[in-house]
Amino acid sequence: MIEHRLTQYLDRKIEQRFNNIVDGVVDECRDQVYDECKTNEAEFREQVDDANSEVRNTANDCMGEVKEEAQKYMRELEEKAHQYMNNIEDQGVEVKMCLEESVFNLKSRFDTSAQTTLGRKSGLSHELGTNARRLSI
């Protein structure tokens, strides 16, 4: 009986001790896992923040390059527009000179034609005047 009681007592004590040890080990492991998760979470957040910063920097660099390219193309467009305006002005001067020459040629032809026509009319009236005098005699 004492032996039986002693066995029961030892079993209870071993079970209590075992439960205490297991609970302690489980608590310790849980704390380690929690700490490890917190560390990993902090490292992960740091990596995410670093990646976000890198993305922002890359985006800013790209925006700078896009602005530079846009300014370059705007300058090129302005230069081409200036060239086209100069070409239009030059062509306008050429057209004006051509028109002035055409007007001069037309005036010359008109003046020549008018003088010829007037000369003919003058000759006809002279002939009429002579004939009229002859007839009157």
OpenMM code with the backbone's topology and positions (N, CA, C; nanometers):
from openmm import Vec3, app, unit

residues = "MET ILE GLU HIS ARG LEU THR GLN TYR LEU ASP ARG LYS ILE GLU GLN ARG PHE ASN ASN ILE VAL ASP GLY VAL VAL ASP GLU CYS ARG ASP GLN VAL TYR ASP GLU CYS LYS THR ASN GLU ALA GLU PHE ARG GLU GLN VAL ASP ASP ALA ASN SER GLU VAL ARG ASN THR ALA ASN ASP CYS MET GLY GLU VAL LYS GLU GLU ALA GLN LYS TYR MET ARG GLU LEU GLU GLU LYS ALA HIS GLN TYR MET ASN ASN ILE GLU ASP GLN GLY VAL GLU VAL LYS MET CYS LEU GLU GLU SER VAL PHE ASN LEU LYS SER ARG PHE ASP THR SER ALA GLN THR THR LEU GLY ARG LYS SER GLY LEU SER HIS GLU LEU GLY THR ASN ALA ARG ARG LEU SER ILE".split()
positions = [
    Vec3(0.0787, -0.1156, 0.0000),
    Vec3(0.0000, 0.0000, 0.0000),
    Vec3(0.0857, 0.1258, 0.0000),
    Vec3(0.1843, 0.1295, 0.0820),
    Vec3(0.2735, 0.2445, 0.0815),
    Vec3(0.3421, 0.2517, -0.0540),
    Vec3(0.3709, 0.1400, -0.1020),
    Vec3(0.4359, 0.1371, -0.2323),
    Vec3(0.3403, 0.1906, -0.3401),
    Vec3(0.2204, 0.1518, -0.3306),
    Vec3(0.1203, 0.1986, -0.4255),
    Vec3(0.0995, 0.3496, -0.4135),
    Vec3(0.0913, 0.3942, -0.2873),
    Vec3(0.0759, 0.5382, -0.2646),
    Vec3(0.1991, 0.6130, -0.3097),
    Vec3(0.3112, 0.5567, -0.2842),
    Vec3(0.4367, 0.6203, -0.3269),
    Vec3(0.4413, 0.6285, -0.4785),
    Vec3(0.3966, 0.5274, -0.5453),
    Vec3(0.3946, 0.5261, -0.6904),
    Vec3(0.2979, 0.6317, -0.7413),
    Vec3(0.1834, 0.6399, -0.6783),
    Vec3(0.0871, 0.7424, -0.7194),
    Vec3(0.1432, 0.8827, -0.6950),
    Vec3(0.2034, 0.8968, -0.5790),
    Vec3(0.2622, 1.0277, -0.5448),
    Vec3(0.3703, 1.0646, -0.6463),
    Vec3(0.4558, 0.9720, -0.6776),
    Vec3(0.5640, 0.9972, -0.7735),
    Vec3(0.5069, 1.0244, -0.9127),
    Vec3(0.4036, 0.9498, -0.9498),
    Vec3(0.3419, 0.9736, -1.0812),
    Vec3(0.2840, 1.1149, -1.0901),
    Vec3(0.2158, 1.1561, -0.9813),
    Vec3(0.1609, 1.2924, -0.9809),
    Vec3(0.2711, 1.3962, -0.9872),
    Vec3(0.3733, 1.3766, -0.9097),
    Vec3(0.4845, 1.4724, -0.9077),
    Vec3(0.5541, 1.4759, -1.0442),
    Vec3(0.5747, 1.3607, -1.1022),
    Vec3(0.6394, 1.3549, -1.2339),
    Vec3(0.5504, 1.4236, -1.3367),
    Vec3(0.4197, 1.3951, -1.3271),
    Vec3(0.3274, 1.4570, -1.4214),
    Vec3(0.3266, 1.6097, -1.4048),
    Vec3(0.3247, 1.6568, -1.2792),
    Vec3(0.3273, 1.8013, -1.2541),
    Vec3(0.4568, 1.8621, -1.3064),
    Vec3(0.5631, 1.7928, -1.2735),
    Vec3(0.6943, 1.8425, -1.3169),
    Vec3(0.7028, 1.8416, -1.4687),
    Vec3(0.6555, 1.7320, -1.5278),
    Vec3(0.6569, 1.7212, -1.6737),
    Vec3(0.5711, 1.8321, -1.7359),
    Vec3(0.4515, 1.8522, -1.6809),
    Vec3(0.3637, 1.9581, -1.7320),
    Vec3(0.4290, 2.0957, -1.7174),
    Vec3(0.4939, 2.1190, -1.6037),
    Vec3(0.5626, 2.2472, -1.5832),
    Vec3(0.6751, 2.2654, -1.6851),
    Vec3(0.7505, 2.1584, -1.7072),
    Vec3(0.8619, 2.1658, -1.8032),
    Vec3(0.8069, 2.1872, -1.9441),
    Vec3(0.7048, 2.1087, -1.9804),
    Vec3(0.6468, 2.1212, -2.1147),
    Vec3(0.5860, 2.2601, -2.1324),
    Vec3(0.5121, 2.3075, -2.0323),
    Vec3(0.4527, 2.4413, -2.0409),
    Vec3(0.5611, 2.5477, -2.0535),
    Vec3(0.6686, 2.5315, -1.9779),
    Vec3(0.7800, 2.6271, -1.9850),
    Vec3(0.8459, 2.6254, -2.1223),
    Vec3(0.8686, 2.5046, -2.1747),
    Vec3(0.9311, 2.4916, -2.3064),
    Vec3(0.8378, 2.5489, -2.4136),
    Vec3(0.7085, 2.5185, -2.4036),
    Vec3(0.6117, 2.5706, -2.5007),
    Vec3(0.6083, 2.7230, -2.4930),
    Vec3(0.6042, 2.7779, -2.3702),
    Vec3(0.6042, 2.9243, -2.3553),
    Vec3(0.7316, 2.9851, -2.4130),
    Vec3(0.8421, 2.9208, -2.3841),
    Vec3(0.9708, 2.9719, -2.4356),
    Vec3(0.9751, 2.9654, -2.5889),
    Vec3(0.9295, 2.8558, -2.6457),
    Vec3(0.9272, 2.8420, -2.7923),
    Vec3(0.8316, 2.9430, -2.8541),
    Vec3(0.7140, 2.9575, -2.7882),
    Vec3(0.6180, 3.0550, -2.8388),
    Vec3(0.6794, 3.1953, -2.8364),
    Vec3(0.7471, 3.2302, -2.7290),
    Vec3(0.8119, 3.3613, -2.7197),
    Vec3(0.9204, 3.3765, -2.8262),
    Vec3(0.9966, 3.2695, -2.8484),
    Vec3(1.1009, 3.2744, -2.9513),
    Vec3(1.0390, 3.2924, -3.0904),
    Vec3(0.9321, 3.2171, -3.1173),
    Vec3(0.8650, 3.2287, -3.2466),
    Vec3(0.8079, 3.3696, -3.2623),
    Vec3(0.7465, 3.4220, -3.1552),
    Vec3(0.6908, 3.5566, -3.1602),
    Vec3(0.8010, 3.6594, -3.1858),
    Vec3(0.9113, 3.6472, -3.1131),
    Vec3(1.0237, 3.7398, -3.1332),
    Vec3(1.0792, 3.7289, -3.2754),
    Vec3(1.0911, 3.6057, -3.3224),
    Vec3(1.1419, 3.5842, -3.4585),
    Vec3(1.0463, 3.6457, -3.5610),
    Vec3(0.9162, 3.6283, -3.5392),
    Vec3(0.8169, 3.6878, -3.6304),
    Vec3(0.8258, 3.8397, -3.6274),
    Vec3(0.8400, 3.8963, -3.5074),
    Vec3(0.8529, 4.0418, -3.4971),
    Vec3(0.9793, 4.0901, -3.5681),
    Vec3(1.0876, 4.0168, -3.5522),
    Vec3(1.2125, 4.0530, -3.6193),
    Vec3(1.1950, 4.0438, -3.7705),
    Vec3(1.1360, 3.9333, -3.8154),
    Vec3(1.1127, 3.9165, -3.9598),
    Vec3(1.0178, 4.0237, -4.0132),
    Vec3(0.9158, 4.0558, -3.9332),
    Vec3(0.8219, 4.1602, -3.9743),
    Vec3(0.8942, 4.2944, -3.9875),
    Vec3(0.9801, 4.3249, -3.8911),
    Vec3(1.0556, 4.4507, -3.8967),
    Vec3(1.1488, 4.4517, -4.0176),
    Vec3(1.2175, 4.3390, -4.0418),
    Vec3(1.3059, 4.3300, -4.1583),
    Vec3(1.2256, 4.3424, -4.2880),
    Vec3(1.1097, 4.2763, -4.2908),
    Vec3(1.0248, 4.2829, -4.4094),
    Vec3(0.9780, 4.4264, -4.4339),
    Vec3(0.9335, 4.4936, -4.3267),
    Vec3(0.8911, 4.6336, -4.3400),
    Vec3(1.0069, 4.7204, -4.3897),
    Vec3(1.1246, 4.6933, -4.3380),
    Vec3(1.2425, 4.7692, -4.3809),
    Vec3(1.2705, 4.7451, -4.5294),
    Vec3(1.2598, 4.6199, -4.5721),
    Vec3(1.2804, 4.5884, -4.7138),
    Vec3(1.1735, 4.6544, -4.8010),
    Vec3(1.0495, 4.6525, -4.7532),
    Vec3(0.9410, 4.7174, -4.8277),
    Vec3(0.9664, 4.8676, -4.8363),
    Vec3(1.0066, 4.9283, -4.7243),
    Vec3(1.0365, 5.0721, -4.7251),
    Vec3(1.1521, 5.1037, -4.8196),
    Vec3(1.2556, 5.0191, -4.8166),
    Vec3(1.3690, 5.0393, -4.9078),
    Vec3(1.3243, 5.0272, -5.0534),
    Vec3(1.2425, 4.9267, -5.0800),
    Vec3(1.1937, 4.9076, -5.2173),
    Vec3(1.1059, 5.0255, -5.2602),
    Vec3(1.0212, 5.0738, -5.1681),
    Vec3(0.9384, 5.1911, -5.1996),
    Vec3(1.0253, 5.3121, -5.2305),
    Vec3(1.1290, 5.3315, -5.1513),
    Vec3(1.2199, 5.4440, -5.1760),
    Vec3(1.2888, 5.4287, -5.3108),
    Vec3(1.3308, 5.3067, -5.3404),
    Vec3(1.3969, 5.2817, -5.4687),
    Vec3(1.3011, 5.3070, -5.5853),
    Vec3(1.1765, 5.2626, -5.5698),
    Vec3(1.0764, 5.2857, -5.6748),
    Vec3(1.0523, 5.4353, -5.6917),
    Vec3(1.0393, 5.5073, -5.5797),
    Vec3(1.0195, 5.6529, -5.5873),
    Vec3(1.1368, 5.7196, -5.6566),
    Vec3(1.2576, 5.6810, -5.6188),
    Vec3(1.3765, 5.7405, -5.6812),
    Vec3(1.3807, 5.7111, -5.8312),
    Vec3(1.3514, 5.5866, -5.8663),
    Vec3(1.3505, 5.5500, -6.0084),
    Vec3(1.2425, 5.6276, -6.0829),
    Vec3(1.1253, 5.6392, -6.0212),
    Vec3(1.0161, 5.7150, -6.0843),
    Vec3(1.0555, 5.8615, -6.1009),
    Vec3(1.1193, 5.9184, -5.9991),
    Vec3(1.1644, 6.0581, -6.0095),
    Vec3(1.2679, 6.0738, -6.1201),
    Vec3(1.3603, 5.9783, -6.1280),
    Vec3(1.4606, 5.9830, -6.2351),
    Vec3(1.3932, 5.9747, -6.3721),
    Vec3(1.2979, 5.8837, -6.3832),
    Vec3(1.2266, 5.8687, -6.5111),
    Vec3(1.1504, 5.9959, -6.5456),
    Vec3(1.0864, 6.0555, -6.4468),
    Vec3(1.0127, 6.1800, -6.4722),
    Vec3(1.1088, 6.2893, -6.5174),
    Vec3(1.2268, 6.2941, -6.4561),
    Vec3(1.3265, 6.3921, -6.4991),
    Vec3(1.3680, 6.3687, -6.6432),
    Vec3(1.3907, 6.2431, -6.6786),
    Vec3(1.4284, 6.2105, -6.8165),
    Vec3(1.3156, 6.2441, -6.9135),
    Vec3(1.1920, 6.2138, -6.8728),
    Vec3(1.0774, 6.2449, -6.9589),
    Vec3(1.0673, 6.3960, -6.9790),
    Vec3(1.0861, 6.4734, -6.8720),
    Vec3(1.0806, 6.6198, -6.8843),
    Vec3(1.1907, 6.6700, -6.9761),
    Vec3(1.3109, 6.6149, -6.9604),
    Vec3(1.4222, 6.6558, -7.0469),
    Vec3(1.3905, 6.6256, -7.1937),
    Vec3(1.3402, 6.5050, -7.2191),
    Vec3(1.3062, 6.4672, -7.3567),
    Vec3(1.1951, 6.5569, -7.4112),
    Vec3(1.0956, 6.5849, -7.3275),
    Vec3(0.9854, 6.6711, -7.3722),
    Vec3(1.0376, 6.8104, -7.4052),
    Vec3(1.1265, 6.8630, -7.3200),
    Vec3(1.1842, 6.9950, -7.3472),
    Vec3(1.2670, 6.9915, -7.4755),
    Vec3(1.3398, 6.8829, -7.4953),
    Vec3(1.4204, 6.8689, -7.6171),
    Vec3(1.3301, 6.8724, -7.7399),
    Vec3(1.2215, 6.7944, -7.7366),
    Vec3(1.1303, 6.7914, -7.8504),
    Vec3(1.0604, 6.9257, -7.8693),
    Vec3(1.0296, 6.9929, -7.7586),
    Vec3(0.9666, 7.1252, -7.7699),
    Vec3(1.0624, 7.2233, -7.8369),
    Vec3(1.1902, 7.2180, -7.7989),
    Vec3(1.2894, 7.3056, -7.8632),
    Vec3(1.2991, 7.2735, -8.0124),
    Vec3(1.3019, 7.1441, -8.0452),
    Vec3(1.3089, 7.1045, -8.1861),
    Vec3(1.1858, 7.1538, -8.2625),
    Vec3(1.0688, 7.1399, -8.2003),
    Vec3(0.9462, 7.1871, -8.2654),
    Vec3(0.9492, 7.3386, -8.2845),
    Vec3(0.9986, 7.4098, -8.1838),
    Vec3(1.0082, 7.5554, -8.1959),
    Vec3(1.1045, 7.5937, -8.3078),
    Vec3(1.2170, 7.5220, -8.3166),
    Vec3(1.3135, 7.5499, -8.4233),
    Vec3(1.2504, 7.5236, -8.5605),
    Vec3(1.1806, 7.4109, -8.5724),
    Vec3(1.1163, 7.3788, -8.7006),
    Vec3(1.0094, 7.4825, -8.7336),
    Vec3(0.9329, 7.5224, -8.6332),
    Vec3(0.8295, 7.6238, -8.6568),
    Vec3(0.8943, 7.7542, -8.7025),
    Vec3(1.0061, 7.7899, -8.6405),
    Vec3(1.0780, 7.9111, -8.6801),
    Vec3(1.1281, 7.8981, -8.8242),
    Vec3(1.1824, 7.7813, -8.8577),
    Vec3(1.2294, 7.7581, -8.9948),
    Vec3(1.1129, 7.7685, -9.0935),
    Vec3(0.9997, 7.7077, -9.0583),
    Vec3(0.8835, 7.7138, -9.1468),
    Vec3(0.8347, 7.8573, -9.1632),
    Vec3(0.8360, 7.9323, -9.0534),
    Vec3(0.7935, 8.0726, -9.0622),
    Vec3(0.8884, 8.1507, -9.1534),
    Vec3(1.0177, 8.1255, -9.1388),
    Vec3(1.1148, 8.1919, -9.2271),
    Vec3(1.0918, 8.1515, -9.3723),
    Vec3(1.0670, 8.0227, -9.3961),
    Vec3(1.0397, 7.9756, -9.5328),
    Vec3(0.9144, 8.0424, -9.5886),
    Vec3(0.8118, 8.0537, -9.5048),
    Vec3(0.6882, 8.1184, -9.5495),
    Vec3(0.7153, 8.2643, -9.5839),
    Vec3(0.7931, 8.3316, -9.4988),
    Vec3(0.8268, 8.4712, -9.5275),
    Vec3(0.9058, 8.4820, -9.6575),
    Vec3(1.0038, 8.3937, -9.6751),
    Vec3(1.0835, 8.3955, -9.7986),
    Vec3(0.9950, 8.3705, -9.9201),
    Vec3(0.9063, 8.2725, -9.9096),
    Vec3(0.8163, 8.2439, -10.0210),
    Vec3(0.7225, 8.3615, -10.0464),
    Vec3(0.6816, 8.4282, -9.9383),
    Vec3(0.5969, 8.5461, -9.9544),
    Vec3(0.6687, 8.6556, -10.0308),
    Vec3(0.7974, 8.6751, -9.9983),
    Vec3(0.8770, 8.7754, -10.0695),
    Vec3(0.8906, 8.7359, -10.2161),
    Vec3(0.9174, 8.6069, -10.2411),
    Vec3(0.9302, 8.5594, -10.3793),
    Vec3(0.7995, 8.5788, -10.4559),
    Vec3(0.6880, 8.5474, -10.3933),
    Vec3(0.5578, 8.5639, -10.4586),
    Vec3(0.5328, 8.7111, -10.4864),
    Vec3(0.5653, 8.7962, -10.3893),
    Vec3(0.5452, 8.9401, -10.4078),
    Vec3(0.6287, 8.9908, -10.5251),
    Vec3(0.7555, 8.9464, -10.5298),
    Vec3(0.8423, 8.9893, -10.6397),
    Vec3(0.7877, 8.9387, -10.7729),
    Vec3(0.7409, 8.8155, -10.7753),
    Vec3(0.6855, 8.7568, -10.8980),
    Vec3(0.5606, 8.8339, -10.9403),
    Vec3(0.4755, 8.8671, -10.8437),
    Vec3(0.3553, 8.9438, -10.8752),
    Vec3(0.3903, 9.0826, -10.9266),
    Vec3(0.4882, 9.1450, -10.8610),
    Vec3(0.5294, 9.2780, -10.9067),
    Vec3(0.5823, 9.2706, -11.0498),
    Vec3(0.6593, 9.1661, -11.0785),
    Vec3(0.7124, 9.1492, -11.2138),
    Vec3(0.5982, 9.1256, -11.3129),
    Vec3(0.5017, 9.0423, -11.2734),
    Vec3(0.3868, 9.0153, -11.3609),
    Vec3(0.3058, 9.1421, -11.3840),
    Vec3(0.2853, 9.2194, -11.2777),
    Vec3(0.2110, 9.3449, -11.2918),
    Vec3(0.2866, 9.4395, -11.3835),
    Vec3(0.4183, 9.4467, -11.3655),
    Vec3(0.4999, 9.5334, -11.4510),
    Vec3(0.4879, 9.4902, -11.5970),
    Vec3(0.4977, 9.3586, -11.6208),
    Vec3(0.4850, 9.3065, -11.7578),
    Vec3(0.3472, 9.3367, -11.8159),
    Vec3(0.2434, 9.3184, -11.7346),
    Vec3(0.1086, 9.3480, -11.7829),
    Vec3(0.0921, 9.4964, -11.8136),
    Vec3(0.1482, 9.5811, -11.7261),
    Vec3(0.1405, 9.7256, -11.7503),
    Vec3(0.2137, 9.7608, -11.8786),
    Vec3(0.3311, 9.6999, -11.8959),
    Vec3(0.4082, 9.7281, -12.0176),
    Vec3(0.3295, 9.6858, -12.1403),
    Vec3(0.2712, 9.5677, -12.1369),
    Vec3(0.1914, 9.5210, -12.2504),
    Vec3(0.0710, 9.6119, -12.2730),
    Vec3(0.0069, 9.6490, -12.1635),
    Vec3(-0.1101, 9.7351, -12.1745),
    Vec3(-0.0711, 9.8701, -12.2339),
    Vec3(0.0396, 9.9257, -12.1805),
    Vec3(0.0852, 10.0550, -12.2326),
    Vec3(0.1208, 10.0430, -12.3807),
    Vec3(0.1913, 9.9362, -12.4181),
    Vec3(0.2291, 9.9160, -12.5579),
    Vec3(0.1047, 9.8987, -12.6434),
    Vec3(0.0123, 9.8176, -12.5954),
    Vec3(-0.1114, 9.7934, -12.6687),
    Vec3(-0.1916, 9.9223, -12.6806),
    Vec3(-0.1955, 9.9989, -12.5730),
    Vec3(-0.2708, 10.1244, -12.5754),
    Vec3(-0.2073, 10.2222, -12.6729),
    Vec3(-0.0760, 10.2279, -12.6716),
    Vec3(-0.0081, 10.3204, -12.7634),
    Vec3(-0.0307, 10.2775, -12.9075),
    Vec3(-0.0268, 10.1492, -12.9335),
    Vec3(-0.0497, 10.0990, -13.0686),
    Vec3(-0.1917, 10.1304, -13.1115),
    Vec3(-0.2852, 10.1049, -13.0234),
    Vec3(-0.4251, 10.1320, -13.0552),
    Vec3(-0.4475, 10.2806, -13.0750),
    Vec3(-0.3899, 10.3611, -12.9914),
    Vec3(-0.4040, 10.5057, -13.0054),
    Vec3(-0.3375, 10.5523, -13.1335),
    Vec3(-0.2242, 10.4928, -13.1642),
    Vec3(-0.1546, 10.5290, -13.2877),
    Vec3(-0.2405, 10.4961, -13.4079),
    Vec3(-0.3078, 10.3830, -13.4070),
    Vec3(-0.3955, 10.3447, -13.5176),
    Vec3(-0.5131, 10.4409, -13.5268),
    Vec3(-0.5737, 10.4715, -13.4123),
    Vec3(-0.6871, 10.5641, -13.4129),
    Vec3(-0.6424, 10.7009, -13.4608),
    Vec3(-0.5270, 10.7384, -13.4201),
    Vec3(-0.4747, 10.8686, -13.4621),
    Vec3(-0.4532, 10.8686, -13.6118),
    Vec3(-0.4003, 10.7597, -13.6661),
    Vec3(-0.3794, 10.7480, -13.8106),
    Vec3(-0.5120, 10.7472, -13.8834),
    Vec3(-0.6128, 10.6791, -13.8302),
    Vec3(-0.7447, 10.6748, -13.8918),
    Vec3(-0.8087, 10.8125, -13.8920),
    Vec3(-0.7971, 10.8828, -13.7832),
    Vec3(-0.8594, 11.0153, -13.7790),
    Vec3(-0.7860, 11.1108, -13.8714),
    Vec3(-0.6554, 11.0895, -13.8844),
    Vec3(-0.5798, 11.1720, -13.9779),
    Vec3(-0.6260, 11.1427, -14.1203),
    Vec3(-0.6458, 11.0117, -14.1499),
    Vec3(-0.6937, 10.9740, -14.2835),
    Vec3(-0.8329, 11.0287, -14.3071),
    Vec3(-0.9193, 11.0195, -14.2052),
    Vec3(-1.0548, 11.0716, -14.2189),
    Vec3(-1.0523, 11.2228, -14.2423),
    Vec3(-0.9660, 11.2869, -14.1686),
    Vec3(-0.9565, 11.4329, -14.1845),
    Vec3(-0.9109, 11.4703, -14.3245),
    Vec3(-0.8162, 11.3977, -14.3788),
    Vec3(-0.7669, 11.4253, -14.5128),
    Vec3(-0.8747, 11.3960, -14.6152),
    Vec3(-0.9411, 11.2816, -14.6010),
    Vec3(-1.0485, 11.2459, -14.6947),
    Vec3(-1.1619, 11.3465, -14.6864),
    Vec3(-1.1940, 11.3877, -14.5683),
    Vec3(-1.3037, 11.4829, -14.5528),
    Vec3(-1.2693, 11.6137, -14.6203),
    Vec3(-1.1444, 11.6541, -14.6126),
    Vec3(-1.1055, 11.7790, -14.6773),
    Vec3(-1.1105, 11.7638, -14.8280),
    Vec3(-1.0700, 11.6481, -14.8721),
    Vec3(-1.0713, 11.6258, -15.0168),
    Vec3(-1.2146, 11.6297, -15.0691),
    Vec3(-1.3026, 11.5651, -14.9953),
    Vec3(-1.4411, 11.5607, -15.0394),
    Vec3(-1.5037, 11.7001, -15.0377),
    Vec3(-1.4636, 11.7762, -14.9457),
    Vec3(-1.5258, 11.9078, -14.9371),
    Vec3(-1.4813, 11.9967, -15.0516),
    Vec3(-1.3741, 11.9667, -15.1103),
    Vec3(-1.3247, 12.0498, -15.2192),
    Vec3(-1.3969, 12.0118, -15.3388),
] * unit.nanometer
topology = app.Topology()
chain = topology.addChain("A")
for resn in residues:
    res = topology.addResidue(resn, chain)
    for name in ("N", "CA", "C"):
        topology.addAtom(name, app.Element.getBySymbol(name[0]), res)
